[in-house]
Structure formats: structure tokens, C-alpha cells
Amino acid sequence: MRRPRSRAAFVRVPVTTLVTTLCATLVATLGGVPAGAAERRVTLVTHDSFALSESVIDRFTERTGIEVQVLPLGDAGQIVNQAVLTRGNPVGDVLFGVDNAFLTRALDANVFERYRSPAVDGVPEALRLDPKHRVTPIDYGDVCINYDKAWFAERRIPVPETLEDLTERRYRDLLVVQDPSTSSPGLAFLLATVAEFGPGGWQGYWKRLRANGVTVVDGWEQAYYDEFSGGGAGGDKPLVVSYATSPAAAVVYADPPITRSPIGTMTGSCFRQVEFAGILAGTKHRAEARRLVDFLLSPAVQADLPLQMFVYPAVADTALPAVFTANADTADDPYTMTPARIGARRDAWIRAWTGTVLR
Amino acid sequence: MTPTVRARLGTVLAAAVPVVFVAVLFGYPVAAIVGRGLAPEGTLDPEPLRRVFTDPALRGVVWFTVWQAALSTLCTLVLALPGAYVLARLRFPGRSLVRALVTVPFVLPTVLVANAFLALGVSRSLGAILLAHVFFNYAVVVRVVGTRWRNLDPHEAEAARMLGASRWRVAREVTAPALRPAVVAAATITFLFCFTSFGVVLFLGGPTRTTLETEIHRQTTRFLDLPLAAALSVVQLAAVLALLWLVGRSERRAATPARLRAAREIEHAPRTPGAWVLLTANLLVMTALLLVPMAVLVVRSLTPPSGFGLDAYRALGDLRRGSTLFVPPLEAVGTSVRYALAAATIAVVVGGLAAWAGARSRSRWLDGVLAVPLGVSAVTLGFGFLIALDEGPLDLRGSAALVPLAQALVALPFVVLLVGPVLRSIDPRLREAAAMLGASPGAVRRRIDLPIAARALFAAGAFAVAISLGEFGATTFVARPDAPTLPVVIARLLGQPGEAAFHAAMAASGILMVLVVVAVVVGDRARVGRFGDF
């Protein structure tokens, strides 16, 4: 009988220690949330790409005594749908990141309450897409086709300039785009083609693109890193749907540092995206939420946006960082579409696109 | 109260904990979101369900989902069963490291694995989906079947051989029936993972290949077509329940007790040329299928544009410093480990009770109930959380607790699978002898059941840690405060253009791999009791 007893004793020590340690971890993890700890706090629901300088947010908290909790909940489409589902009992107080592609879905579902920030006076009329002030424009950017400069230079092929150019033989098998039913830039590019070729012509254009060997992938990451030759991760297609600011990001995130971006922007292919913030109806922190919206339009945040999220500040005359002005592009005359028109036809266009391009 | 009644009450109470856990964290949220979709006004609208079966495109989606999962499971079994044998029975230098390495794929983010496969020249196709499913689920078979194989007493097989049975006959009539419960369990879990696989289908199948999971995701997150998403979820759930019911039924009939022995008394060095060939062939398969794609990630993390070295790992700690997007790598490791330990503790306690209750009854329905969450769409569950867990004490939205709870839900079935058979194998005579010598029922549990189960619980816990470290599906849809785990950090880095960000993501995956190897090696090293030392 000695062996089993000694074994049992051997077991009990580590098991007890282990259980104690694990329980402590459990309590620390589960209880580590300062729920309602701060007197004044506001929760910002946003997409996964949201970024600001910590020092900028800290200054807001210092000045106002309001603590900001950031809750990233997926991409632009997901956060809108989650807001619609939780209408009346929202997860947070302010939502940032709804864009013109999904704006009407949020507005039609009444997920926002009205608030007109005084700072919106500094925003150009063209970006103020909701006259009822349920949402406030914070930034904008262009979804465009990026090209790999070296690829075109080595082969002495001119870079395509218009959407129509992409159907030419010499650009066969060079373009990668995203599925608009799963990707925000993919949807924006589809809208650009609808804006260019009109309701009667855009499907014909996609047929020609398809015949010319367009590659469709699920998301931006797959397009940029798996397929694009300028992404530095092994792809071989020199044309990709991305952003007008991607050339600047490629410089900022280069290691070792570079001064000239390896990628360029086809400025004739751009669709303008505007990002908005809105106060979620049912918020229990209305005053704090309003301060947060004002803050998003404040000079500190507006100047911070370009290098944090690679977008253009909505407030006119905000100074841009040098690396940004040197490398980021904007289209002089991007494709645009009213949110109402997008909202009415978006899902039908995506379904028609799926039928034309994938089936 | 008679001792029998008290014992039965204990079993019922032990079973109640996992049942309530799954009901609150899975049943209720899924019912809420499906109800919102199919009965928005309170009355059931069968139209969306009808659509799933009449629309040829949707019917095609259902059919493709089923057969690609079945085929993936078959491929996984064919390739991984010999591997499970080799790792269970043959002793060779470096074996515990190999065991740990084959577990790593299980936790890697699909987006990185897809990138590695494409870099190796695999093109987006059905073959790529199958290959990736084998890559991710190899560990399931090795763990679940290997565990049984390691402890299966070879005495009966040897006796049969001695009595003149052919090798083939022994394999078919002695070894196969004894292994069957483990093989069926591993196949079931692999099937469920492939049935609901998301990233693999999207990133490696290309946009023309659609499964129930990707379609539910599209309908929920893009079109907000809740009725159709709910109908698809119901079909998915029904298929999973039907499968689990069939498995449970066939297993109840086929259940054969097997004699178990300590692994170290069974395993041996390869003696015959055949054994050497088997060992070499399997190591080659593991290398080509598992190690090479992993090596791509490691090599890329070590070869950023600035040249060979640790620059990508350094960049991980520097890129975007000062931004809310920045997470110090050590902090992400800490968060990952804390969540994983919490999730593993929950899974071990809840799963341990389930296994204990299951061992004391002949019915296996509890195992089935706990496996259901594996077969249901992560986006359905995540959106269900949002609308169901939104009031009073259950308002877990935005709470850090939801992440380990969701991870524990995924790890639970594994704990039951790994611990249940060990508890069932305890010789009742051991308990009776102890009781006869005057031990109280509590003392029997403490002195006999617990020590024997402790080893299995510990190993199951280590595997639960590994699962939680890599879990991305359910937790991405969970409203959580901004304490990102390593997989979340990887996803964020890949959301930015720029080579440095890409290579930093590779570095983060390198760290994730090391963590998993450590978790598995620690789990494998713990040596307690005679059985279950897998």
C-alpha cells in the first residue's frame, strides 16, 4: 500500500498549487475590468483599424476628466450591423467608422441621435452628407488602384490611367480586386465602376475585366499581401485595389527607411469614402459622448489622423505631415455617389456583381 | 438519503454545471439571434428556411459544405492516423518535440497559413482547402487517437497473434474496435471544424467557393439579412445535431471496454525494418505537410527587407509606438497567456465535471451536447451574444470575461474527450476495495479518482491553453475591451500596408508558435498516475 499513497501525496502538492494559481489568474482576468470605476467615461465603438496617438487621447482625459474606452468590433459593415441589432441598448456611446457605403442603413434604423457639433463648421459642405446631423464627418479618403512602380518601369509599360484602360490586352492578368460582398474597398471599387459606366454599363465593364483576367480575392489583406507585387510578401500582380494613401503608408512602414514610395496611385480610379461618427441612441453618457464627438473634430485629433489611420482630416486647413504630403495621393475628381443612392441599390449591385464576375 | 441516491444526486449536479454553462453561453444567444431572424414579430416565418432548400445556389452551398468537410475529414484521418500510431507507440529521440510541433498548426491564424501556402505555390482551389484542413486538424487526430493508442494494452493483440490470427485480422478485430471510440471522436471534431471553417475557405478557396459558414457571415455582416442568416444557421445546427446523434447512437452500441496500461510499458524503439520505414515515412509526411508551411512563417519573420536577423521582432515592439493601435509584444503575450489560463481553468473545471458525470452513467449525450458549439457559426454566436447577453448580471458585452468564456466553450469538448475515457477506465474494484477498507465516498474521489484523473486533466488543460492561445473565430465577434491577444495583434498588423508591418506579423506568429510548443511540452511532461500519461 505504500506506493499508491506516496503517489497520491506527490500528486496533491502540484495540483493544489496549480489550482490556486489558476484560480488567482481566473479572478484577476475576470475581475480585472474596472466596470463603472471611473466617474465619467465614454465608450467608443469603432472598427479594427481605428488608431489615434495615445498622448492625444490622454490629453482629452486630462482636460475633461472623461475616460475613453475603445471597443473595436470588426470592419465598417459589421459595426453598423451590430449597432442596428443593439439599437436602444447600445454596447457603447459613440460609434466611429460608419462610411458613406453603409450610412443609410444606420440612419434608416435610427441608431443615432442628433447632435450638431460646433466644430462641423470647419468641414467642407461636400463631406456633410447628413443634413439632419445624426452623424458628423470626421475624415475622408479615396479607394483607388495602386500600382507597383518598379514592375511597370522595368517592362516599360505605361501605367493605366482610366478604368477603361484596365480592359486592354497589355494589362491582362495584372489586376487584383476584393469581393464587394466581404470587403469595404472591394465595395468602394464596385461603386466607382457603377459611377463611371452607369446602371446600364457597369456589368458589361466587369465582363470585360473578367475576360481580361481580373483576380478576385476575399479581403484587402489577401489582395495586398498574397497577390500584389508591391506588397513585399511574394505576390506577382502589379495592380491592386487599395487606398490613395497606401504609398505613404508603405514609406512610413518601411524597414530599412526609404524616402520614395515603391507604389503609386492610379488617380483616375478613385472612389471617395467619408467616415462619420455618431452618438448611439440610448446612451447613458450623452454629455460625455458629445464632448467626444467635438474632440474627434478638434485640431489635435484632425492633425493626428493622417499618420494614424492614413486618411485625410475632414476639417479644412488642417496641416498635413510632410511624409504624408510627399507620398499620399488624392484624386482631384474622385467618383462619388449619394448615400441615398448607395443605400437603395448597394445590395442589388453586389448580388448582380457576384452573378457577373464569380458565377 | 441512501448512498445510492446521494451518488446519483452528485452525478446530476456535476452534469448540471456543464449543461447550464452551454445553455447560457451558447443555447440562449443562438436561440435569440435565430429567433430574431425567423420570428421577428413573434410568429415563425418559414419562408427563409424554404428558400435555403429551393434556391439552387443555396442548396449548392449546403451540399458543398457537407462534402468538403467529409472529404477533409477523410484526408485528415488517412494522413494522421499512421502519425498518431508512430507518436504513440514508437520511442525515438526528439519525440516530445515532434508531438509539440504537430500541435502548433492547430493554433495558427488562418490568414498567415493561407499566405504561407500561397507562397509555397499552392493555388486557390479545392485541393488547397483540403490541404489546409489536414494541416489544421492533424493535431486533433494525433492528440485524441494517440492518447488512446498510447495506453492500449497490446496484450490482447499479442495473444491473438500467438493464436495464429493474421496481422490484418488482429488489426481489424482487436485493435480497431478498441481504438474506435477515439477515432470516431477525432473524426467528429475534425468534421465539425471543417464544417464551420471560415478563413481556410475564404482565403484558400477563393470567392467562388462558399460554405454555410462563409454565407452566414456574408448575410449577417454585409447584407444584414437576418432571416436568411438564421435559416442557414438552423440548417447548420440541424446537420450538426443529426451527426452527433448518429455518432452517439452508433457509439452506444459499439462501446467496448478496453484494457489500458501505462504508456511507458508499451512504447518501444523501432525494432523491425518495417517500423523504421513507418517512422521515416510519417516524419516525412509531417515535415512536408506541417513543418514546411510553419517554416515559411518562421523564415519570413527572420528575413525582413533589412536582412537576416531579429529586426522583425524588434519592429514588433517599435512599430506604431504611441498609437492606440500599438501593443507591446510582451503585453500581448501576457494577455494571451492570462486569457488562455483562465479559459483552460474554466474548461477543465466544467469539462472535468462533465467527464466525471459521463463516466458514472452509460449515456453519452453530454459529450454530444458539449460538442455542438464547435459546429455552429462563430458570427451567429457573436451576434447572439450582443443581443442576448445585454441585461442585468448577464450583460457581459464589453467585459473581459467574455473572451475566456467563449474560448472555454471551444476547449470544453476536448477536455471531456481526453479525460472521460481515463475516468471510465478506472477499475471499479479499486474503488470498492478502498470503500471496504473504510474510505468515505469523498475520500474515494479524492484519493483514487482525482489522482488518476489529475494527469489527464492537466494534459487536457495544456491543450485547452493551446486552443485558447490561437482561438480567433468566436472571440473576434465578441465585444471586448481593448486588450488584444496575439492573434488580434497579428490581424491588426496585417491590416496595414507596409513590409515592416507584414514581417512584424510574422514575428508575432513566431512568438505564438513558441508559446504553444511550451504549453504542449509542459502538458506532456507532467507525469501523474499510471494511465493517461499521454
Interface residues (C-beta under 8 A of the other chain):
Chain A: R7 A8 F10 V11 R12 P14 V15 L18 L22 C23 T25 L26 A28 T29 L30 G32 V33 A35 T43 D48 S49 F50 A51 L52 S53 E54 S55 I57 Q69 V70 L71 P72 L73 G74 D75 G77 Q78 N81 Q82 V84 L85 T86 N89 V91 G92 R105 D179 S181 T182 V216 V217 D218 G219 W220 E221 Q222 Y224 Y225 D226 G231 G232 A233 G234 S242 Y243 S246 A249 A250 V252 Y253 A254 D255 P256 Q308 D347 I350 L358 R359
Chain B: R36 V111 A114 N115 L118 A119 R124 L202 F203 G206 P207 T208 H217 R218 T220 T221 R222 F223 L224 R300 P304 P305 S306 D311 A315 L319 R320 G322 S323 T324 L325 F326 R338 Y339 L341 A342 A344 T345 I346 F383 L386 I387 D390 E391 R397 G398 S399 A400 A401 P404 R447 L450 P451 A454 F458 T476 F477 A479 R480 P481 D482 A491 R492 L494 G495 Q496 P497 G498 E499 A500 A501 F502 H503 A526 V528 G529
